[in-house]
Amino acid sequence: MTLSRNAISPVDAVLERQDLWRKRLAREARQERRTYEDGPYPDSSRVVAAKSLLKMLGLFARGVYNASNPLLHTRVLSFDALPSAFDGFRILHLSDFHFDVGFDVFEWTCALLDDIAVDLCVLTGDYRFNQGASCRAVYAGLQRILSVIQSRHGVVGILGNNDVGAMVEPLRAMGVRMLVNEGFALDRDGAAIWVAGVDDPHDYRTSSIPAALGGAPDGAFTVLLAHSPELIERADGCGVDLYLCGHTHGGQVCLPGIGPLFLNTRCERRYCAGTWRFGKMQGFTTTGLGASTLPVRYNCSPEAAIIELRVQNSSQASECYTF
Ligand SMILES: [Fe+2]
């Protein structure tokens, strides 16, 4: 196997992964001093005030309803470099569950995904929300969702900025192939693409695209999973073909005529929701399934997405379907 276009050796990739992993765990140790293993995570005064205000304005119930009704979108993306064996390959993209925010995100996700069969399922992080919160809700919710996912090549996941390194092994035990600055060749009918995943680029800043692409054959069609869209420029420079991410929630609260109030990302707005292009790369930023801080959404639906890959010259052009 030849070295990838970023020219990092397998040994350097291992060393970089180890170094970044130590950096993440050290920061977690500082951040997660308080843990709430045995009880509900307490609402902060800011959350209590925001909830009260929305209730007073008569908007809270509507926001919870919006957040509880996800859509399933199918996006068709065409590529020159896609091996013909992958024409029609379907990737189910789920993100930002935030299972501990306090509503049954797994129940409506299961209902949405019932009877959907795909080639690959990818999870782009933020299974948890609250710092120091128990991971029990995460494991129970994810287990329930995994039980309905029908994916020919399994489920691949990465960590988000609200997750902790301690989740990696339990998620692997559930059958999720967790990628922490690493990747693998996915074979189909004698051809292969490279599926890579990086650690969180937003808070921990422990992502390494060169390490995730280390070992990829030169010129391989590459799908990169990153928690946020903050690595777009670097990914395009490394020759990534498709970039899948979440984190922004599409704003979660969007005002008519104004758009999202917060995107919590160091990135231009046009890359913070939906499909986009950067250089030669195409990407998709999902609005995610859960909610952060409060279980509400306004003018920004939660979503699951199916990304259907097509060879550029095949009969189907880029399209989007919503169910
Ligand atoms: Fe996030």
Residues whose N, C-alpha, C, O or C-beta is under 5 A from the ligand:
A	BS01	LIG	D126 G160 N161 N162 H247
